[in-house]
């Protein structure tokens, strides 16, 4: 009976390890998908920020071409 008991114990341990491995594989896949989505969002936000910076620079360049900015009297 000792051999049968050890065999059952080993089978149980093996099943637990296989279950944990399956869970971890699934979790890694979910984390990978989340990472892909975040990278996509970061890329979109980076492009948007570059666009906003470009627009601000154009406004700054075009607003006061050749003119000196006069400070209000209280400065």
Buried (B, 14 or more C-beta within 10 A) or exposed (E): EEEEEEEEEEEEEEEEEEEEEEEEEEEEEEEEEEEEEEEEEEEEEEEEEEEEEEEEEEEEEEEEEEEEEEEEEEE
